[in-house]
Amino acid sequence: MMTYPLLFRSLQCLLTLAGTLALFGCGFQLAGQASLPAELQRIALIADDTRSEIYLALERELGERGVVLDRIAAHVLTLTRVETGQRVLSGSARNIPREFEVYYTVGFNLLRDGQALIDQPNLTLTRDYQWSELEVLGKVREERLLREMIVADLVDTILLQIATQI
């Protein structure tokens, strides 16, 4: 005879399995994980600064998705604008900055045989953080981490736009 807790756990496992199968069966994908169309398995990635954080992150993510970077591919993804920095959002009564905003702006286009498929002149993401003179090293590290998070989000957004519009 099955006890109530064992029956409950069995039912819970069965419902979890059914839910998982339903999600995978309907084509559910996590946001930012959209697969690129098969025609984009060879792509040229062009930028003025091939050492920028966004270029390197895009190059890495495309490689992880199995895309071959080929300078003579029919599809050309060009970073037309890369701008990053920080701005003061607020200050103290003594005019000492207390809050900063880190921003990253990217412009890009995707061409196929010279024809524009996507033209995104400005895509900007921002994050803000509190500043303290007592925690300078920690705040510098926080700014760097925020910038890395912004770059990762921008790469996901660019690839999601490409995946959904092609």
C-alpha positions, 0 to 999 in steps of 0.5 A, a space after each residue: 500500500 502506497 503512503 500519502 507522501 510517496 503518492 504525492 511525490 510520484 504525482 509531483 514527478 509525473 506533473 513535472 515531467 509532463 510540463 517539461 515535455 509540453 514546453 519542449 514540444 511547443 518549441 519553447 526557448 529561453 529568451 536570448 537563446 534563439 537559434 540562428 537560421 541555417 543560412 547564417 552559419 557562415 557570416 562576416 563580422 566587421 567592425 572598426 575596432 576588433 578589440 572592443 568588448 562587444 566585437 569580442 563577445 559577438 565573435 565568441 558567442 557566434 563561435 559557440 553557436 557554431 557559426 563560421 566567421 568568414 570574411 567573404 560570406 554572403 551575410 555581413 554583420 557590421 558594427 557601425 557604432 560602438 560607444 561606451 562610457 559613464 555619466 554622473 547621475 547625482 551628486 552630494 551637497 558638496 558636489 561629489 558624484 554619488 551615482 553613476 550610469 554606465 552605458 553602451 551604445 551599439 549600431 549594427 546592420 546585417 547585409 545579404 549580398 549588399 542588401 540591408 536585412 537589418 539596420 539598427 543605428 542605435 541600441 543603448 543599454 544602461 546600468 547605474 551604481 552608487 559611488 563611495 570614496 570608501 569602496 573605490 576598488 569595489 566600485 571599480 570592479 562593480 563598474 567593470 561587471 556592469 559593463 560586462 553584463 551590458 555587453 552580454 545583454 547587447 550580444 543576446 539582443 543583437 542575435 535575437 533580432 537577427 534570429 527573429 527577423 531573418 
